[in-house]
Each structure stands twice: as structure tokens, then as C-alpha cells.
């Protein structure tokens, strides 16, 4: 079973680096656009943002680069919501292209629901949005992660050197 596809894009030639691969920063652009599509699906769309002054802010983002993505590729992004509470959502995005059966990249985002105004601060999700999030959590809960998840980035000291 696979997570639902949330976003798809052709690789723009301007996104390709001198090695003929998708430049690392554009994985973040693709994940951000996939997050926008997720927001729309959950009801956090332009009208919601205009009416409520609420949106999602990214608190943290992790990426794993697993296979080369080239200029001729089309990238499909699948989403799983790993967890949510009354103000936050932890979403996983798995990137695929036709040349590989397994993901070419994976990323995770920790998102915070905020109200923007004279002062910006966190805000609880309203009931309809929370219901949509919980439905997606339930729908994707049994789907195994096809790629590595987040972990701490560090250089561990080697013993004796």
C-alpha cells in the first residue's frame, strides 16, 4: 500500500546543477509545493487563510537524497501524516520518479498552525481542519515508511582518532 499522491511536477531545466542532477535546494521547493497541496486538501486553502488569518508555518524540515533525479524526470510526491496535536502536524513526503521503484528522496516537515495579525502566534486547529488531519492520519497510519525517517545530524567522534 502506498501513501496518496499529493503533488506532481516535471523537473524544470533551471533546477539542474552542473552534474546534470536536480540541485539539492529544489527538493525543498518541491516539498514546499507538496505541502501547499496538502494544506489545500486539508482545507487550509487561500479562502481559509483569508477568512481566518491562519496558516501553517514550517518549524523544521529534514531531507534525505536517495537516488539521482535528472532533468528528464517527473517527480511525484506522496504524503503521510505521522502525527498531529491541536496545533502541530508532522508530515512525511516521499518523492518518486519512474526510473526507480523506491523513493528518490524523502522529507519530513514539522508544521505549526498560526494566526497572523498584529501579533503572530500559534493557534489550535479548528474542528473541521482537525477532523481532516485525523482522517489522513488514520488513512496513512498503516503505510510503512519507504525511506529513512528523520534523525539527528551529527559527526560522531571516532575513538582513537
Secondary structure as UniProt FT lines:
FT   STRAND          4..10
FT   HELIX           13..15
FT   TURN            18..19
FT   STRAND          21..22
FT   HELIX           24..42
FT   HELIX           46..52
FT   STRAND          54..65
FT   TURN            71..72
FT   STRAND          74..84
FT   STRAND          88..96
FT   TURN            98..99
FT   STRAND          105..115
FT   STRAND          121..122
FT   HELIX           127..140
FT   TURN            141..142
FT   TURN            159..160
//
